[in-house]
Amino acid sequence: MEPNYFLPEIFGNSKLGRMKSQPQINRLIIALIVFTAICSCIKKDEFDFDKLSTDIEWTPEFAVPLGKISVKTGDLLGEDNISFDNGYVMYDNDSIAHIVFNGDKLFDFEFETVVEVGTITTPVTELDPPAALSAAGTYSGLPTNATSTNVSGTIELDAGDLIKLLEISGSTSFDIHFTNDLPLPAILHLSFDNLKNNGLAVQETINIPANGEITHSIELESLMIDFSANYPSNDIEYDVDFIIESTTETFVLDGTEKISFYTTIDGLDISEAKGDFGQQTLQIDPGILDMDISALQDFDGDIEFTDPTMTLVFEQSMLVPFTIDLGLQGLKPDGSIRDLAFNDIQPDQITDPNELDERFVSSFLLTKVNSDIEEFFKNPEFDQINYNPTISLNPGPVDVFTSPNIIRAGSSNNVTMNIDLPLIMKLKNIEFTDTLDDISILQNVESASLYFKAKNGLPFEAELSTLTLLDENDIELASIDVQVIFSSSAIIENSSGHFYVDTTQIASQINKVSLDKAFTSKITENGKIVFGITLNTSLLGTKAVALHSYDQLEMGISVEAKIDTSN
């Protein structure tokens, strides 16, 4: 037979040439040639190689078109074919395809992580009675008021060993518990030197009964504590004195009487804190980002991604300088790990207090310039990425009077990690197989030839190297070396050193695979043919090539055969 006579116009409008029952070519040529790098994500039933037409009218010599395809990279990467647990496919302004993995927030550390003041209970303070009442004895009255000496004291706020507060705004309540041992009532005056409420100094007058106890509460709804005068002390300062009013009543003193008090502050509801929050190191809970790209290691050969990047997005509402160590590690299926090394991460940060009114967003890009991310993602070997973040606050000194740390209620800093794997890659000697299960139509054929007509607009070259015939028990019956090359299109190098298809130079090519009688005579009803394929990017896998949304493969397959009439 003359091949050109029997070879249909595969790219024409024949009904058989447009049959949708032939997606097996997609799986063989597209899913594994075009997209080996993500084939673990492709839904196999979309490219079923077992749906060859069996509705054929046999003649002693025949030629049958088995199907055609016209598939772009963009089609193959659609949602119907590709799915990710944590990622998606996108195209950049140059139409280059990318796999983007979006992580959830790696962490979110809040105001209370940095500054928190718990319940404070001060020691008991004892006040001696006025000099006129200091001696033991029987008194026939007190002719004039007796005034105590002014006494100063402090209430220490425990904000942490590293915290040096300059100013706090917020609200709180004080409970001051008084005990009066004197048999006379007392009037106590209490004032706070560095504490204001609604802009006014806080001063209290408390009447304490004779030989009695009393608890006096102070509600401070708009509180401001100014520590600047005695910085870096975090003390609330107070002054207290009291008066014992005159009386004509007789009373007895034993000389041990005191007026005593202690204070309880049930936490501070801080709306804003200023100061130096110290060189704190905050350990954040670890987490995991699932990627599962290690399945690509199942192929023999080398797969290399080029120019991967990782973007860290920071949302901030704290004016506190910080650096971050994410503690990123790739976890391999065998349990071994690999660290991702990078320079100190110091994203743009809030410097103006006015920026605290809205969340400040900045980003930091990890590239091959400031990290070893290219080596980290060069070979697809990770099931997941583990992160174990450590935050270092105030890596340098704080000028607390000109540029203090500032935190407000609801303040938090969080980080989100996004990974971008451009489909700019090197594939070298990637070997894989695919199986044609239903070959019963080739029984009783004396000889046959498979014809492939292709316009390969993809930056890949594939070699169909072997055809192996198996029976229903996967026992090898025959094998032939075919060495059919599906050549890649002409490629052009861009300014980044990446290669892409020259769409003006895509030529048609026809390849033939002959099946002789030694091969076809052993075909059984439930047998199968295994195709062995080797894949390389252009220039034998030495150059990185880019996949674009418009890269396209058109291919058709037909068979011509001669029936064995001797049986």
DANORCOR-V641800 format. One record per backbone hydrogen bond with DSSP energy under -0.5 kcal/mol. CO is the residue of the C=O (numbers start at 1). NH is the residue of the N-H. If there is no record, write none. Layout:
BEGIN
CO	NH
CO	NH
END
This chain:
BEGIN
1	3
2	5
2	6
3	7
6	8
8	10
9	12
14	18
15	18
16	19
19	22
22	25
23	27
24	28
25	29
25	30
26	30
26	31
27	32
29	34
30	34
30	35
33	36
35	38
36	39
38	41
39	42
41	83
42	44
43	46
44	47
45	48
47	49
48	51
54	56
56	58
60	563
62	561
64	66
64	559
67	557
69	555
71	553
72	76
73	77
75	78
78	81
78	82
81	43
86	102
88	100
90	98
92	95
95	549
96	92
97	423
98	90
98	100
99	101
99	421
100	88
100	102
101	103
101	419
104	417
107	415
109	413
110	113
110	114
111	114
111	115
116	118
117	268
118	267
120	265
125	261
127	259
130	133
131	134
137	139
137	253
139	251
142	247
145	147
146	244
151	240
153	238
154	156
155	236
156	158
157	159
158	118
160	163
163	165
164	276
166	227
166	228
167	274
168	225
169	271
169	272
170	223
171	269
172	220
173	266
174	218
175	177
175	264
176	178
176	216
177	262
178	214
179	181
179	260
182	211
185	245
186	188
186	208
187	243
188	206
189	241
190	204
191	239
194	226
195	202
196	224
197	200
200	197
201	203
202	192
204	190
206	188
206	208
207	209
208	186
209	212
212	180
214	178
214	216
215	217
216	176
218	174
218	220
219	221
220	172
222	198
223	170
224	196
224	226
225	168
225	227
227	230
228	231
230	233
234	157
235	237
236	155
237	193
237	194
238	153
239	191
240	151
241	189
242	148
243	187
243	245
244	146
247	142
251	139
253	137
257	129
258	181
258	260
259	127
260	179
261	125
262	177
263	122
264	175
264	266
265	120
265	267
268	270
269	171
271	409
272	169
273	407
274	166
274	167
275	277
275	405
276	164
278	280
280	282
280	393
281	283
282	284
282	391
287	387
288	290
289	385
293	296
294	297
295	298
296	299
300	431
302	428
304	426
309	420
310	312
310	366
311	313
311	418
312	314
312	364
313	315
313	416
314	316
314	362
315	414
316	360
317	408
318	320
319	406
321	394
323	392
324	326
324	345
325	390
326	388
328	340
329	386
330	332
330	338
331	383
331	384
332	335
336	332
338	330
339	341
341	372
344	346
345	324
351	353
352	355
353	356
354	357
355	358
359	361
360	316
362	314
364	312
364	366
365	367
366	310
367	371
367	373
370	343
372	376
373	377
374	378
375	379
377	305
378	305
379	381
382	293
382	294
383	291
383	292
384	331
384	386
385	289
386	329
387	287
389	284
390	325
391	282
391	393
392	323
397	399
398	400
399	402
399	403
405	275
406	319
407	273
408	411
411	111
412	317
413	109
414	315
415	106
415	107
416	313
417	103
418	311
419	101
419	421
420	309
420	422
421	99
422	424
423	425
423	547
424	306
425	545
426	304
427	537
428	302
429	431
430	535
431	300
432	533
434	531
435	437
436	529
437	439
439	442
440	443
442	445
444	446
444	564
447	562
448	515
449	560
450	513
451	453
451	558
452	454
452	511
453	556
454	509
455	457
455	554
457	552
458	460
458	489
459	538
461	536
462	464
462	486
463	465
463	534
464	484
465	482
465	483
466	532
467	480
468	530
469	477
469	478
470	528
471	474
475	471
478	469
480	467
480	482
483	485
484	464
485	487
486	462
490	502
492	500
494	497
498	494
499	546
500	492
501	503
502	505
505	490
505	507
507	456
509	454
511	452
513	450
514	516
515	448
516	519
516	520
517	521
519	522
520	523
524	527
527	439
528	470
529	436
529	531
530	468
531	434
531	533
532	465
532	466
533	432
534	463
535	430
536	461
537	541
538	543
539	542
544	499
545	425
546	548
547	97
548	551
549	74
551	73
552	457
553	71
554	455
555	69
556	453
557	66
557	67
558	451
559	64
560	449
561	62
562	446
562	447
563	565
564	567
END
